[in-house]
Amino acid sequence: MSFVKRAWLNVWRKLAKSLTIFLVLLTACTLLLSTFAVREAVARTSDEMGSELLAGFSVQNNQRTNPGTARGAGNVSRAQIEAIAKLPGITKYVTNMSSVADIENAEIFKLDGAASDYSQEREEKFGNAVMVNAVNKSDLATPFRAGTFTLAQGRHLTDNDHHKVMVHEEFAAKNNLKVGDTLRMRGNIYDPDNRFQSDAAVDAEIVGTFSGKNARPAAQRLELYQNAVFTDLDTARTLNGTTPENEIYQDAGFFVNSVKDVDSVMKAAAALPLDWDHYELVKNTDMLGALAYSLESINSLVNTTFIGTLIFTIVALALVLALWMNERRKETGILLAVGVSKAKIFAQYLTENIFAFVVAVVASFGTATLLAQKLGDGIVSRASAQTSAQLNGGQNFGTDFYTSTIQKTVDHVNVVIEPSHLVMVGVAGLLLVIVATLIASAPMLSKRPKQLLTQIG
């Protein structure tokens, strides 16, 4: 009788034992398959973030030598931005300009509760004012690229827009506004950065609305996401009373094809004859350090899970097989006594386990489909908590959308089980089954038939 037939008959003769081995292998295959899928999802997310978020740098004030405007905002010039934008390797860029404006035909959101976040004087000066964030292309603005805000209706702002605005969808709903309606804004003369004391008014057309929620409770109304307003550059110029020649920018972001190109393009930018004593270049990987750090934490946790699964599989399977082998002393002794080679006996034991393994691999496609996303969510959640604890150090930071964006971590990976993953699990799992079977059977197969038969009972 061939060892394959003996293996098959033994599987059916001892179904309880076979089922136990199957369950151990199913658990291992499910974890392996889920881990492989999570690793691939993380790699895919990392690539997407690398091209969409991390492949670039910004020019901004050097806070050590340049405190900026009266309000502490940036004072980057248009000439600096244009000089860097012309460099080879720059694929696109976004400029950010800020100003304070009063909303005249709508009411902004205020904090919940009776207590006011403003004094009476501040209420009179800034009670219905918002921070206007003027950009040349809103889809390139970091809050949208990082997912802090998401376009809900309409379109993004572009280079060619004139007196256009985007508002939060809840702000629009509160004031019965929709895409196509007009939002009237006026320059606030009490803004320290209103250099020309402009009180010019702008009737801006709403071209889009966006969604997004504060991650933590806001301390003042300007931190509420619902009060975020984005406009084109012309709108800010009108509100501020500035021109392209005398306007200043908070900062500007520049993008390249891939993360590996950042250093060379930054080196070329640093060689430009600009005022580098008062301004500096900052990599997106540094500015958005929480994202990069959380990706590292996720990869570390996935690798730990993978290694833990390998150890569990070998130990658990070897233990079960060792107990089972102890009950097969007589069978093994007789086979050796009648001249069956140790290689064939080992092949029989291995074949029995492979039968269970094949069924477990197929079944794990269904169980891993149920588990993989939950495993991914758990790893992402734990990595996010570790990142926040590491970077924040117990400190409380602002909850405005800019601060929240630079503290943003990876909050989701889309895990999908592909049939191709079964091949990887099949190869890895088969190696584990061979190792576990070898470990469990080696002590018995190393003995002579007489030793095995005399030790029975």
C-alpha positions in Angstrom: 0.0 0.0 0.0 1.4 3.4 -1.0 2.1 6.0 1.7 -0.5 8.3 0.0 -3.3 5.8 0.4 -2.3 5.0 4.0 -2.3 8.8 4.7 -5.8 9.2 3.1 -7.2 6.2 5.1 -5.7 7.5 8.3 -7.3 10.9 7.8 -10.8 9.4 7.6 -10.2 6.8 10.3 -9.2 9.5 12.8 -11.5 12.4 12.0 -11.3 14.1 15.4 -7.5 14.3 15.1 -7.7 15.5 11.5 -10.3 18.1 12.5 -8.0 19.4 15.3 -5.1 19.8 12.8 -7.4 21.4 10.3 -8.6 24.0 12.8 -5.0 24.9 13.8 -4.1 25.2 10.1 -7.2 27.2 9.4 -6.4 29.7 12.1 -2.8 30.0 10.9 -3.8 30.4 7.2 -6.5 33.0 8.1 -4.0 35.0 10.0 -1.3 34.7 7.3 -3.7 35.5 4.5 -5.1 38.5 6.5 -1.6 39.7 7.3 -0.5 39.4 3.6 -3.5 41.4 2.6 -2.9 44.1 5.2 0.7 44.4 4.2 -0.3 44.9 0.6 -2.9 47.5 1.6 -0.4 49.4 3.7 2.1 49.4 0.8 -0.6 50.7 -1.5 -1.6 53.4 0.9 2.1 54.3 1.3 2.6 54.6 -2.4 -0.5 56.8 -2.7 0.6 59.1 0.1 4.1 59.2 -1.4 2.8 60.6 -4.7 -0.1 62.6 -3.3 1.2 64.1 -0.1 4.8 63.3 0.8 6.5 64.0 -2.6 7.2 67.7 -2.1 8.3 70.5 0.1 7.3 74.0 1.1 8.9 77.4 1.5 7.9 79.2 4.6 9.2 81.6 7.3 12.2 80.5 9.4 10.6 80.9 12.8 14.0 81.3 14.5 14.8 84.5 12.5 11.6 85.6 11.0 8.5 85.9 13.3 6.4 86.9 10.3 3.5 89.3 10.3 1.9 91.1 13.2 -0.4 88.1 13.6 2.5 85.7 13.3 1.6 84.6 9.8 4.0 84.0 6.9 5.4 86.7 4.7 6.7 84.8 1.8 6.8 86.9 -1.4 5.4 86.1 -4.8 8.9 86.5 -6.3 10.3 83.8 -4.1 7.5 81.4 -5.0 7.8 82.1 -8.8 11.6 81.5 -8.7 11.2 78.1 -7.1 8.2 77.1 -9.3 10.4 77.5 -12.4 12.9 74.9 -11.3 13.1 71.6 -13.3 11.3 68.8 -11.5 8.5 70.9 -10.0 5.3 69.5 -11.4 2.8 71.8 -9.6 2.5 74.1 -6.7 0.0 75.7 -4.4 0.1 79.1 -2.8 -1.6 80.0 0.5 -2.6 83.5 1.5 -4.7 84.4 4.6 -6.8 87.3 5.8 -9.6 88.0 8.2 -13.0 88.9 6.8 -16.5 89.6 8.2 -19.4 87.6 6.8 -22.2 90.0 6.0 -25.0 87.8 4.7 -24.6 84.7 6.8 -24.0 83.7 10.4 -20.9 81.7 11.4 -20.9 78.8 13.9 -20.3 79.5 17.5 -19.2 77.1 20.3 -21.9 75.1 22.0 -23.0 76.2 25.5 -23.6 79.6 27.1 -20.0 80.6 27.8 -18.5 82.9 25.1 -15.0 82.3 23.7 -14.7 86.1 23.0 -14.7 89.1 25.3 -17.2 91.8 24.6 -14.6 93.9 22.7 -13.5 91.0 20.6 -17.1 90.1 19.9 -17.7 93.5 18.6 -14.6 93.4 16.3 -14.5 89.8 15.2 -17.9 88.3 16.2 -18.9 87.2 12.7 -15.4 87.1 11.2 -13.7 84.1 9.6 -10.2 83.3 8.5 -10.1 83.4 4.7 -7.7 80.9 3.2 -6.9 82.0 -0.4 -5.3 79.4 -2.7 -4.5 79.2 -6.3 -5.8 75.5 -6.5 -7.8 74.2 -3.6 -7.4 70.6 -4.7 -3.7 70.9 -4.0 -4.2 72.5 -0.6 -2.9 70.3 2.2 -6.2 69.9 4.1 -7.8 68.5 1.0 -4.9 66.4 -0.1 -4.6 64.9 3.4 -8.3 64.2 3.7 -9.1 66.7 6.5 -11.6 68.2 4.1 -13.4 66.4 1.2 -15.2 68.1 -1.7 -18.9 67.5 -1.1 -20.6 69.4 -4.0 -19.5 71.6 -6.8 -15.9 72.0 -7.8 -12.5 73.1 -6.5 -11.0 76.6 -6.9 -8.6 77.1 -9.8 -6.0 79.6 -11.0 -8.5 81.4 -13.3 -11.1 82.0 -10.7 -12.2 85.5 -9.7 -14.3 86.2 -6.6 -15.2 82.5 -6.0 -15.5 80.8 -2.7 -15.8 77.3 -1.1 -17.6 76.8 2.3 -18.3 74.0 4.6 -21.5 72.1 3.9 -22.8 72.6 7.4 -22.2 76.4 7.1 -24.1 76.3 3.8 -27.0 74.4 5.3 -27.2 76.7 8.4 -27.5 79.7 6.2 -29.6 78.2 3.4 -26.8 78.6 0.9 -26.0 76.4 -2.1 -23.6 76.2 -5.0 -24.2 79.2 -7.2 -25.3 81.5 -4.4 -23.3 84.6 -3.2 -21.4 85.0 0.0 -20.7 88.6 0.9 -17.4 89.2 2.8 -15.7 92.5 3.9 -12.2 93.2 5.0 -11.8 93.5 8.7 -10.0 96.7 9.7 -9.1 95.3 13.1 -7.1 92.5 11.7 -3.4 93.2 12.6 -2.4 91.9 9.1 -4.7 94.2 7.3 -1.8 96.4 6.3 -3.8 98.9 4.3 -6.9 99.0 6.6 -9.0 97.8 3.8 -12.8 97.4 4.4 -13.5 96.4 0.8 -16.4 94.1 0.2 -16.6 91.1 -2.1 -19.6 89.3 -3.4 -18.1 85.8 -4.0 -19.9 83.0 -5.8 -20.0 79.7 -4.0 -18.6 77.1 -6.4 -18.2 74.2 -4.0 -18.9 72.9 -0.5 -16.7 70.5 1.5 -17.1 68.2 4.5 -15.0 67.5 7.5 -15.3 67.3 11.3 -13.1 68.5 14.2 -11.2 65.6 15.7 -11.4 67.2 19.1 -13.6 69.9 20.7 -12.7 73.4 19.6 -11.5 76.0 22.1 -12.8 79.0 20.0 -15.1 79.5 17.1 -12.3 80.1 14.5 -11.2 76.5 15.1 -14.5 75.1 14.1 -14.2 73.3 10.7 -17.7 74.7 9.8 -16.2 78.2 9.7 -13.4 77.4 7.3 -13.6 79.4 4.1 -11.4 79.0 0.9 -11.3 81.6 -1.8 -9.3 82.3 -5.0 -6.4 84.7 -4.8 -8.2 87.6 -6.4 -10.8 87.6 -3.6 -8.1 87.9 -0.9 -6.4 90.7 -2.9 -9.7 92.7 -2.9 -10.3 92.1 0.8 -6.7 93.0 1.7 -6.3 95.9 -0.7 -3.2 94.3 -2.1 -1.8 93.6 -5.6 0.4 90.8 -6.9 3.3 93.1 -6.5 2.9 93.8 -2.8 1.0 90.8 -1.5 2.5 88.2 0.9 1.8 84.5 1.4 1.6 82.3 4.4 3.6 79.7 2.5 3.7 77.7 -0.7 3.9 74.0 -1.4 5.8 72.5 -4.4 5.4 69.0 -5.7 7.6 66.6 -7.6 7.1 63.2 -9.3 8.2 61.0 -6.4 9.6 61.1 -2.9 13.1 60.1 -4.2 13.2 63.4 -6.3 12.6 65.7 -3.3 16.2 66.1 -2.1 17.6 67.0 -5.5 15.0 69.6 -6.3 15.3 71.0 -2.8 19.0 71.3 -3.3 18.4 73.3 -6.5 15.9 75.5 -4.7 18.3 76.2 -1.9 20.9 77.3 -4.4 18.6 80.1 -5.6 19.7 83.7 -4.5 16.8 84.1 -2.1 16.8 85.3 1.5 17.6 81.9 3.2 18.5 83.6 6.5 14.8 84.4 7.0 13.1 81.6 5.0 13.5 77.9 4.8 12.5 74.8 2.9 10.6 72.1 4.7 10.0 68.5 3.4 6.5 67.3 3.3 7.7 64.2 5.2 8.8 66.5 8.0 5.7 68.8 7.9 3.4 65.8 7.8 5.6 63.8 10.1 2.6 62.1 11.8 1.6 60.5 8.6 5.1 59.2 7.8 5.6 58.0 11.4 2.2 56.2 11.5 3.1 54.4 8.3 6.3 53.2 10.0 4.3 52.1 13.1 1.8 50.2 10.9 4.5 48.4 9.1 6.2 47.5 12.3 2.9 46.1 13.8 2.1 44.2 10.6 5.6 42.6 10.7 5.2 41.7 14.3 1.8 40.1 13.6 3.3 38.2 10.7 6.2 36.8 12.8 3.9 36.0 15.7 1.7 34.0 13.3 4.6 32.0 12.0 5.7 31.2 15.6 2.2 30.3 16.6 1.8 28.0 13.6 5.0 26.1 14.2 4.6 25.8 18.0 0.8 24.9 17.9 1.1 22.5 15.1 4.2 20.8 16.4 2.6 20.4 19.8 -0.6 18.8 18.4 1.4 16.6 16.1 3.8 15.6 18.9 0.9 14.4 21.1 -0.6 12.6 18.2 2.7 11.0 17.2 3.0 9.6 20.8 -0.2 7.6 20.2 1.3 6.2 16.9 4.3 4.4 18.4 2.9 1.0 17.6 2.0 1.9 14.1 5.4 3.5 13.5 7.3 0.6 15.1 5.4 -2.0 12.9 6.0 -0.1 9.7 9.7 0.1 10.5 9.8 -3.6 11.5 8.3 -4.7 8.1 10.9 -2.6 6.2 9.1 0.6 5.4 11.7 3.3 5.2 11.7 6.3 7.5 11.4 8.6 4.5 8.1 6.9 3.4 6.7 7.0 7.0 7.6 10.8 7.2 6.0 11.3 3.8 2.8 9.6 5.0 2.6 11.9 8.1 3.4 14.9 6.0 0.8 13.9 3.4 -1.9 13.6 6.1 -1.1 17.1 7.2 -1.0 18.4 3.6 -4.5 17.1 3.1 -5.8 19.1 6.0 -3.6 22.1 4.9 -5.1 22.2 1.4 -8.7 22.3 2.8 -7.6 25.0 5.3 -6.1 27.2 2.7 -9.2 27.1 0.6 -11.4 27.7 3.6 -9.2 30.6 4.9 -10.2 32.7 1.8 -13.7 33.0 3.4 -12.6 33.5 7.0 -9.8 35.9 6.1 -12.3 38.0 4.1 -14.2 38.4 7.4 -11.1 39.1 9.5 -8.7 41.0 7.3 -10.4 44.5 7.4 -10.9 44.2 11.1 -7.2 43.2 11.6 -6.2 46.2 9.4 -8.5 48.6 11.4 -7.1 47.3 14.7 -3.5 47.8 13.6 -4.1 51.2 12.1 -5.9 52.3 15.3 -3.1 51.1 17.5 -0.4 52.7 15.3 -2.4 56.0 15.3 -2.5 56.0 19.1 1.2 55.2 19.3 2.0 58.0 16.9 -0.1 60.6 18.7 1.5 59.7 22.0 5.0 59.8 20.6 4.6 63.1 18.8 2.3 65.0 21.1 4.1 64.0 24.3 0.9 64.7 26.3 0.6 68.3 25.1 -2.7 69.8 23.9 -2.5 71.4 20.5 -5.0 73.5 18.6 -7.9 71.9 16.9 -8.1 74.1 13.8 -7.9 72.3 10.5 -4.3 73.3 9.8 -3.0 72.0 13.1 -5.1 68.9 12.8 -3.8 68.2 9.3 -0.1 68.3 10.3 -1.0 66.0 13.2 -3.0 63.7 11.0 -2.2 60.0 11.0 -3.2 57.2 8.7 -6.7 56.5 9.8 -7.8 53.7 7.3 -6.4 51.2 4.9 -8.7 49.4 2.4 -7.9 45.7 2.8 -8.9 43.4 0.0 -8.3 39.6 -0.1 -7.2 38.6 -3.6 -7.1 35.0 -4.9 -3.4 35.6 -5.7 -2.7 36.0 -2.0 -3.6 32.3 -1.6 -0.4 31.4 -3.5 1.7 33.2 -1.0 -0.1 31.6 1.9 0.2 28.2 0.2 4.0 28.5 -0.2 4.5 29.9 3.3 2.1 27.5 4.9 3.5 24.5 3.2 7.0 25.3 4.5 5.5 25.7 8.0 3.7 22.3 7.8 6.9 20.6 6.7 8.9 22.1 9.5 6.3 21.3 12.1 5.9 17.7 10.9 9.7 17.3 10.9 9.9 18.6 14.5 7.1 16.4 15.7 8.2 13.2 14.0 11.9 13.4 14.4 12.1 12.0 17.9 10.1 8.9 17.0 11.7 8.3 13.6 15.1 8.4 15.2 14.4 5.3 17.3 14.6 1.6 16.3 11.5 -0.5 15.9 12.2 -2.5 19.1 12.5 0.7 21.1 9.1 1.9 19.9 7.3 -1.4 20.4 8.7 -2.0 23.9 7.7 1.5 25.0 4.0 1.0 24.2 1.9 1.5 27.3 
